[in-house]
Amino acid sequence: MALTARGLTRTFGRHTAVAHADVTLTPGTITGLVGPNGAGKTTLLLMLAGLLAPDSGSLRLDDQEVDSTQLRAVIGWMPDVFGTWDSLTATEILTTFGRLHGQAASAARLRAAELLDLVHLSAFADRPAHELSRGQKQRLGFARTLVNRPRVLLLDEPASGMDPRSRMELRDQLRAMADAGCAVLISSHILTELSEMVDDVVIMTAGRTRDSDRPTGHRWRVREAGQPATSARMMSFADEEAAARHLGELVAAGANVAEFCRVDTELEDAYLALDAERT
Ligand SMILES: Nc1ncnc2c1ncn2[C@@H]1O[C@H](COP(=O)(O)OP(=O)(O)OP(=O)(O)O)[C@@H](O)[C@H]1O
């Protein structure tokens, strides 16, 4: 299911948090949303999720104009901080959300168990939420996001607080969901991590969106045995084939190559090239 936003605008008092933002999320695609603090990312995500009314602009699902109720039925929204009812157990939280989405009690319980298994929290199923660590709460938050089998996923800094294994699992789960036809938008300040998982990027500065001009080439770090790490060379290649060819030539010429690895900094470079002011 594709979600298209055109000209979304939202002001708070005299401050325009989002100004004429355009976003297109397509099934099978993971899109990154990046921008400095105060750029309007969370405000934009809240409008896309149907949780904040835009002052103007349109929201369409597969070319049909939709209201906030229709949006909320198909969207999975994961805020950066998982606000929850601390005295409820992980199962109770997920079943409550399932019931709010109209699931029968037995279906909601089944879905809760399935999701706790997915985020490796089955052992915490009957523990109150206040006993969970920050990272475990984030994982429970991700499970909650999936309760209604969303077709569009909106995630605001989802990996904050998660340990490395949980981050990798989140990345794999998001890719699997995209492959299954979900459209995914993920906001993050960790650009190296984001560049490993996204297909497209939308950059926000001062409330405005623009597609990022990601460079088409990629960079590789090349070092010969015995060279200090600080004197490694950075080389650009159009694609993996070109890099592999060059490696073959280096080795054939007798170079003692100890390091030849791709460095995903192109998103960082594109971001830093912006005149992006923090607010
Ligand atoms: N409820 C609100 N009332 C007044 N101003 C708000 C409100 N929510 C957001 N703003 C303002 O709108 C602007 C955009 O905020 P937003 O939270 O969308 O930024 P962000 O890009 O998500 O920032 P960060 O990267 O720090 O999370 C900021 O200047 C913020 O102060």
The ligand as an ORCA input file, in Angstrom:
! r2SCAN-3c Opt
* xyz 0 1
  N       3.443     20.541     20.378
  C       4.278     21.498     19.991
  N       4.092     22.774     20.354
  C       4.918     23.763     19.941
  N       5.993     23.561     19.151
  C       6.243     22.322     18.768
  C       5.412     21.218     19.145
  N       5.920     20.095     18.596
  C       7.002     20.473     17.898
  N       7.194     21.806     17.991
  C       8.269     22.572     17.339
  O       8.281     22.217     15.968
  C       9.625     22.071     15.507
  C       9.815     20.678     14.930
  O       9.799     19.733     16.009
  P       9.953     18.163     15.742
  O       9.816     17.476     17.066
  O       9.035     17.775     14.666
  O      11.477     18.088     15.222
  P      12.402     16.837     14.940
  O      12.963     17.012     13.578
  O      11.654     15.576     15.211
  O      13.567     17.025     16.015
  P      14.513     15.964     16.791
  O      15.514     15.472     15.769
  O      15.165     16.807     17.845
  O      13.646     14.884     17.356
  C      10.541     22.389     16.685
  O      10.964     23.715     16.558
  C       9.650     22.214     17.895
  O      10.026     23.078     18.925
*
